[in-house]
Amino acid sequence: MSANRPPQDIRQAIVELCDRGCEFAVAVVLRAEGSTPCKAGAKAIIDGRGTILHGTIGGGAIEAEALRRAVEAIRAGRPAVFDFQMEGAAVEDSEPMCGGMMRVLVAPVGARHREGYAAAAAARRSRERGVLLTAIRGLGEPDVAVRFLAEQAIPAEIGFPGAEAIRSALEREEAEFLVPESPEGGERLEVLIEPMIPRPALLIVGGGHVGQAVAIQASLVGFEVVVIDDRPEFTAPELFPDGVATRCGRIDEEISASSIGADTFIVIVTRGHQHDAEALAACIHRPAAYIGMIGSRRKVARMRQDFISSGRAAAGEFDRVYAPIGLDIGAVTVPEIAASIVAQLVAVRRKGSAPRMPVR
């Protein structure tokens, strides 16, 4: 088996730099209003020379300012918060023209922050829902605290911003920046709530033209994509977007070795009927959110009869498979077929079910 791994999670990168004793700062977008290059929660790791080691907060002038302040923060050993107006007047100006505003925290990261980032990184690996809370207390020399809370561990009674606000951000899947109206003791307090929602896993079985097109479009709408094929030339990293993992090996073995749960989607688009059947047999009894298989209505009908008569699946088990795969949009070209498949994935993810291709 060969594999192409997705990029490292920035929270894990922070943990590893802490463990190596490196001096660095993390720039975090706390708030983004209007037209801005990044949303709240965007991060960049910056070393003492002003070099970005991982991530981004949007590039251009805002990132240049963050780099300058990060170097100062590392030298001084204390965090800083700044607001940046994106309001250049003309195209030829060096100032940004977005017209928005970003509030950014630049904080040297040390051992006291490691636990929060490590817990968040571990939750990402185990596909656990939760929130990362970044609290900034005080103005002149603010104190920064980072804490991760798993969804099931959010206490009913918790200080600002409160359990209701935390759960609301989780439900909306959007970062939220909050400031209490009346902070205790009159001390300034700012809290960024970052929901950590595992991206739904998409297992694409078949790295040919359709599989490649599905990987591109599914990555854009938020799926964590893994492509399986038994041919090395169809799992080459350059065929797929950054962040798409590939695995080369026997198809049935690779599927059997995959972690498949209630948030896993499986798209079967191999190069032939026999390979499709092997792939389906390997996953039809697994608790996937979605299983879809490409093929003509005639092919699907024959495979259904074969699976049921051979005892490989009951009628109800086969009938939960979306086959022929995709929405009935009259797709002809490979990109159109991929669009119909990804639209069906989104419908199942967001609504629990999706329209099926007509059986006749």
C-alpha positions as CSV (number, residue, x, y, z in Angstrom):
1,M,0.0,0.0,0.0
2,S,1.2,3.5,-0.8
3,A,-0.4,6.7,0.6
4,N,-0.5,10.4,0.1
5,R,-1.2,12.2,3.4
6,P,-3.2,15.4,3.9
7,P,-1.5,18.5,5.2
8,Q,-0.8,18.7,8.9
9,D,-3.4,20.3,11.2
10,I,-2.1,23.7,12.4
11,R,-3.0,22.9,16.0
12,Q,-0.8,19.8,15.8
13,A,1.9,21.9,14.3
14,I,1.7,24.2,17.3
15,V,2.0,21.3,19.7
16,E,5.1,19.9,18.0
17,L,6.8,23.3,18.0
18,C,6.1,23.6,21.7
19,D,7.6,20.2,22.3
20,R,10.7,21.2,20.4
21,G,11.1,24.3,22.5
22,C,10.9,26.6,19.5
23,E,10.2,30.3,19.9
24,F,7.2,31.3,17.9
25,A,3.9,33.2,17.9
26,V,0.4,32.4,16.6
27,A,-1.6,35.1,14.8
28,V,-5.3,34.5,15.2
29,V,-8.1,36.4,13.5
30,L,-10.5,37.2,16.3
31,R,-13.1,39.2,14.3
32,A,-13.6,39.9,10.6
33,E,-16.2,42.4,9.5
34,G,-17.1,43.4,6.0
35,S,-15.0,42.2,3.1
36,T,-11.9,40.5,4.4
37,P,-9.4,37.9,3.1
38,C,-10.0,35.5,6.1
39,K,-12.7,34.7,8.6
40,A,-12.5,34.6,12.3
41,G,-10.4,31.7,13.5
42,A,-7.9,31.9,10.7
43,K,-4.4,31.3,12.1
44,A,-0.7,31.6,11.1
45,I,2.4,30.3,13.0
46,I,5.2,32.9,12.8
47,D,8.8,32.5,14.0
48,G,11.2,35.0,15.5
49,R,12.4,36.1,12.1
50,G,9.0,37.0,10.9
51,T,8.6,34.0,8.7
52,I,5.3,32.1,8.4
53,L,5.8,28.5,9.2
54,H,2.2,27.3,8.8
55,G,-1.2,28.8,7.9
56,T,-2.3,32.3,6.8
57,I,-4.5,35.1,7.9
58,G,-5.0,36.4,4.4
59,G,-1.7,37.7,3.0
60,G,-0.9,41.2,1.9
61,A,-0.8,44.2,4.2
62,I,-2.7,42.5,7.1
63,E,-0.3,39.6,7.2
64,A,2.7,41.9,6.9
65,E,1.5,43.8,10.0
66,A,0.9,40.6,11.8
67,L,4.5,39.4,11.0
68,R,6.0,42.7,12.3
69,R,3.9,42.5,15.5
70,A,4.7,38.8,16.0
71,V,8.5,39.5,16.0
72,E,7.9,42.2,18.6
73,A,5.6,40.0,20.7
74,I,8.2,37.2,20.7
75,R,11.0,39.6,21.7
76,A,8.9,41.2,24.5
77,G,7.4,37.9,25.6
78,R,3.9,39.2,25.7
79,P,0.8,39.1,23.4
80,A,-0.7,42.0,21.5
81,V,-4.1,42.7,19.9
82,F,-4.6,45.1,17.0
83,D,-7.3,46.2,14.6
84,F,-6.6,46.5,10.9
85,Q,-8.8,48.6,8.5
86,M,-8.9,47.4,4.9
87,E,-9.7,50.7,3.2
88,G,-7.4,51.6,0.3
89,A,-9.0,54.2,-1.9
90,A,-7.8,53.2,-5.4
91,V,-6.4,50.2,-7.3
92,E,-2.9,51.8,-7.5
93,D,-2.7,52.3,-3.8
94,S,-0.6,50.0,-1.7
95,E,-3.4,49.9,1.0
96,P,-5.9,47.0,0.8
97,M,-9.3,47.8,-0.8
98,C,-11.5,45.2,0.8
99,G,-13.3,47.7,3.0
100,G,-13.5,45.4,6.0
101,M,-11.9,45.3,9.4
102,M,-10.0,42.5,11.1
103,R,-9.1,42.2,14.8
104,V,-6.0,40.0,15.3
105,L,-4.3,38.5,18.3
106,V,-0.6,37.9,18.1
107,A,0.6,35.7,21.0
108,P,3.8,34.0,21.8
109,V,2.9,30.4,22.5
110,G,4.5,28.4,25.4
111,A,3.9,25.4,27.5
112,R,0.8,26.9,29.2
113,H,-1.0,27.0,25.9
114,R,0.1,23.6,24.7
115,E,-2.7,21.6,26.6
116,G,-5.5,23.4,24.8
117,Y,-4.0,23.0,21.3
118,A,-3.1,19.4,22.0
119,A,-6.6,18.6,23.1
120,A,-8.0,20.2,20.0
121,A,-5.6,18.3,17.7
122,A,-6.5,15.0,19.4
123,A,-10.2,15.8,18.9
124,R,-9.6,16.4,15.2
125,R,-7.8,13.1,14.8
126,S,-10.6,11.2,16.6
127,R,-13.3,13.2,14.6
128,E,-14.8,14.6,17.9
129,R,-17.0,17.7,17.9
130,G,-16.1,20.5,20.3
131,V,-14.9,24.1,20.6
132,L,-11.6,25.9,21.0
133,L,-11.9,28.9,23.3
134,T,-9.3,31.7,23.1
135,A,-9.8,34.2,25.9
136,I,-7.9,37.5,26.1
137,R,-8.1,39.3,29.4
138,G,-6.9,42.8,30.0
139,L,-5.6,45.6,27.7
140,G,-2.1,46.8,28.3
141,E,-0.5,43.4,28.8
142,P,-3.3,41.0,28.0
143,D,-3.3,37.5,29.3
144,V,-4.2,34.8,26.8
145,A,-5.7,31.4,27.7
146,V,-6.6,28.6,25.2
147,R,-9.0,25.8,26.2
148,F,-10.7,23.0,24.3
149,L,-14.1,21.7,25.3
150,A,-15.5,18.5,23.8
151,E,-19.2,18.9,22.9
152,Q,-20.3,16.3,25.5
153,A,-18.2,17.9,28.2
154,I,-19.6,21.5,27.9
155,P,-20.7,22.2,31.5
156,A,-24.2,23.6,32.1
157,E,-22.7,26.2,34.3
158,I,-19.7,27.9,32.8
159,G,-18.4,31.4,32.9
160,F,-18.5,33.8,30.0
161,P,-19.4,33.3,27.2
162,G,-21.7,30.7,28.7
163,A,-22.9,27.2,27.5
164,E,-25.7,28.6,25.4
165,A,-23.4,30.7,23.3
166,I,-20.9,27.9,22.9
167,R,-23.6,25.4,21.8
168,S,-25.1,28.0,19.4
169,A,-21.7,28.5,17.7
170,L,-21.4,24.7,17.4
171,E,-24.9,24.4,15.9
172,R,-24.2,27.2,13.4
173,E,-20.7,25.9,12.7
174,E,-19.3,29.4,12.7
175,A,-16.7,31.1,14.8
176,E,-17.9,33.8,17.1
177,F,-16.1,36.7,18.9
178,L,-17.8,37.9,22.1
179,V,-17.2,40.6,24.6
180,P,-19.3,40.8,27.8
181,E,-21.4,43.9,28.3
182,S,-20.4,44.2,31.9
183,P,-17.1,42.4,32.6
184,E,-16.4,41.4,36.1
185,G,-14.2,43.9,37.9
186,G,-14.3,46.1,34.9
187,E,-11.5,44.2,33.2
188,R,-11.6,43.9,29.5
189,L,-12.4,40.3,28.3
190,E,-12.7,39.0,24.7
191,V,-13.4,35.4,23.8
192,L,-13.2,33.7,20.4
193,I,-15.3,30.5,20.1
194,E,-14.1,28.3,17.3
195,P,-16.4,25.3,16.6
196,M,-14.4,22.2,15.7
197,I,-16.7,20.2,13.4
198,P,-15.1,17.1,11.8
199,R,-15.4,17.3,8.1
200,P,-17.5,14.5,6.7
201,A,-15.2,11.7,5.3
202,L,-15.6,10.9,1.7
203,L,-14.1,7.6,0.4
204,I,-13.9,7.7,-3.4
205,V,-13.3,4.2,-4.7
206,G,-11.7,4.7,-8.2
207,G,-9.2,7.3,-9.1
208,G,-10.1,7.7,-12.8
209,H,-11.6,10.7,-14.5
210,V,-14.9,10.7,-12.6
211,G,-13.1,10.0,-9.2
212,Q,-10.7,12.9,-9.9
213,A,-13.5,15.3,-10.7
214,V,-15.6,14.2,-7.7
215,A,-12.5,14.7,-5.4
216,I,-12.0,18.3,-6.7
217,Q,-15.7,19.3,-6.2
218,A,-16.1,17.5,-2.9
219,S,-13.0,19.2,-1.5
220,L,-14.5,22.6,-2.3
221,V,-17.7,21.8,-0.4
222,G,-16.0,20.6,2.8
223,F,-15.5,16.8,2.5
224,E,-12.3,15.2,3.8
225,V,-11.4,13.1,0.8
226,V,-9.6,9.8,0.5
227,V,-9.2,8.1,-2.9
228,I,-8.6,4.4,-3.3
229,D,-7.4,2.6,-6.4
230,D,-5.4,-0.5,-7.1
231,R,-3.4,1.3,-9.8
232,P,-0.5,3.5,-8.7
233,E,-0.9,5.8,-11.7
234,F,-4.4,6.7,-10.5
235,T,-3.4,7.5,-6.9
236,A,-0.6,9.9,-7.9
237,P,-0.8,13.0,-5.7
238,E,-0.6,15.4,-8.6
239,L,-4.0,14.2,-9.9
240,F,-5.8,15.6,-6.9
241,P,-6.2,18.8,-4.9
242,D,-4.0,19.6,-1.9
243,G,-5.5,17.8,1.2
244,V,-6.8,14.8,-0.7
245,A,-5.3,11.6,0.6
246,T,-4.7,8.6,-1.7
247,R,-4.2,4.9,-1.0
248,C,-3.1,2.3,-3.5
249,G,-3.8,-1.4,-2.9
250,R,-6.4,-4.1,-3.3
251,I,-9.7,-2.3,-3.4
252,D,-11.6,-4.6,-1.1
253,E,-8.8,-4.7,1.4
254,E,-8.4,-0.9,1.5
255,I,-12.1,-0.5,2.1
256,S,-12.1,-3.1,4.8
257,A,-9.2,-1.3,6.5
258,S,-10.9,2.1,6.4
259,S,-12.6,3.6,9.4
260,I,-16.3,3.9,8.2
261,G,-18.8,5.6,10.5
262,A,-22.0,7.5,10.5
263,D,-20.3,10.5,8.9
264,T,-18.6,8.6,6.1
265,F,-19.7,8.9,2.5
266,I,-18.6,6.3,-0.1
267,V,-18.6,6.9,-3.8
268,I,-17.9,3.8,-6.0
269,V,-16.6,4.8,-9.5
270,T,-14.1,2.1,-10.4
271,R,-13.2,1.1,-13.9
272,G,-15.5,-1.9,-14.3
273,H,-18.4,-3.9,-13.1
274,Q,-16.4,-6.5,-11.2
275,H,-14.4,-3.9,-9.3
276,D,-17.6,-2.0,-8.5
277,A,-19.1,-5.3,-7.1
278,E,-16.0,-6.0,-5.0
279,A,-16.1,-2.5,-3.6
280,L,-19.8,-2.6,-2.8
281,A,-19.5,-6.0,-1.1
282,A,-16.7,-4.6,1.1
283,C,-18.8,-1.7,2.4
284,I,-22.5,-2.6,2.0
285,H,-22.8,-3.8,5.6
286,R,-20.8,-0.8,7.1
287,P,-22.6,2.0,8.9
288,A,-21.9,4.7,6.2
289,A,-24.1,7.8,5.9
290,Y,-24.1,7.3,2.1
291,I,-23.1,4.6,-0.4
292,G,-23.4,5.5,-4.1
293,M,-22.3,3.4,-7.1
294,I,-22.0,4.5,-10.7
295,G,-23.5,2.4,-13.5
296,S,-26.4,2.0,-15.8
297,R,-29.9,1.1,-14.6
298,R,-29.4,-2.3,-16.3
299,K,-26.1,-2.9,-14.5
300,V,-27.5,-1.9,-11.2
301,A,-30.5,-4.2,-11.6
302,R,-28.3,-7.2,-12.4
303,M,-26.0,-6.5,-9.5
304,R,-28.9,-6.2,-7.2
305,Q,-30.3,-9.5,-8.2
306,D,-26.9,-11.1,-7.9
307,F,-26.2,-9.7,-4.4
308,I,-29.6,-10.8,-3.1
309,S,-29.6,-14.3,-4.7
310,S,-26.0,-14.9,-3.4
311,G,-26.8,-13.8,0.1
312,R,-24.2,-10.9,0.0
313,A,-27.0,-8.5,0.9
314,A,-30.6,-8.3,1.7
315,A,-33.0,-6.4,-0.5
316,G,-33.2,-3.6,2.0
317,E,-29.5,-3.3,2.4
318,F,-28.9,-3.0,-1.4
319,D,-31.8,-0.6,-1.8
320,R,-30.1,2.0,0.5
321,V,-27.3,2.3,-2.0
322,Y,-27.7,5.3,-4.4
323,A,-27.4,3.5,-7.7
324,P,-27.3,4.7,-10.4
325,I,-25.4,7.4,-8.5
326,G,-26.1,11.2,-8.6
327,L,-29.0,13.5,-9.1
328,D,-31.0,13.3,-12.3
329,I,-29.8,16.6,-13.9
330,G,-29.1,15.1,-17.4
331,A,-25.4,15.0,-16.8
332,V,-23.3,14.0,-19.8
333,T,-19.7,15.2,-19.3
334,V,-17.4,14.1,-16.5
335,P,-17.6,17.4,-14.7
336,E,-21.4,17.3,-14.9
337,I,-21.5,13.8,-13.6
338,A,-19.3,14.8,-10.7
339,A,-21.5,17.8,-10.0
340,S,-24.6,15.5,-9.9
341,I,-22.8,13.2,-7.5
342,V,-21.5,15.9,-5.2
343,A,-24.9,17.6,-5.1
344,Q,-26.4,14.3,-3.9
345,L,-23.7,14.0,-1.2
346,V,-24.5,17.5,0.0
347,A,-28.3,16.7,0.1
348,V,-27.7,13.6,2.2
349,R,-25.3,15.5,4.5
350,R,-27.6,18.4,5.1
351,K,-31.1,16.8,4.8
352,G,-30.5,13.2,5.6
353,S,-31.6,11.9,2.2
354,A,-31.5,12.9,-1.5
355,P,-33.6,12.3,-4.6
356,R,-32.6,9.2,-6.6
357,M,-32.2,8.4,-10.2
358,P,-35.4,7.0,-11.8
359,V,-35.2,3.2,-11.9
360,R,-36.7,3.1,-15.4
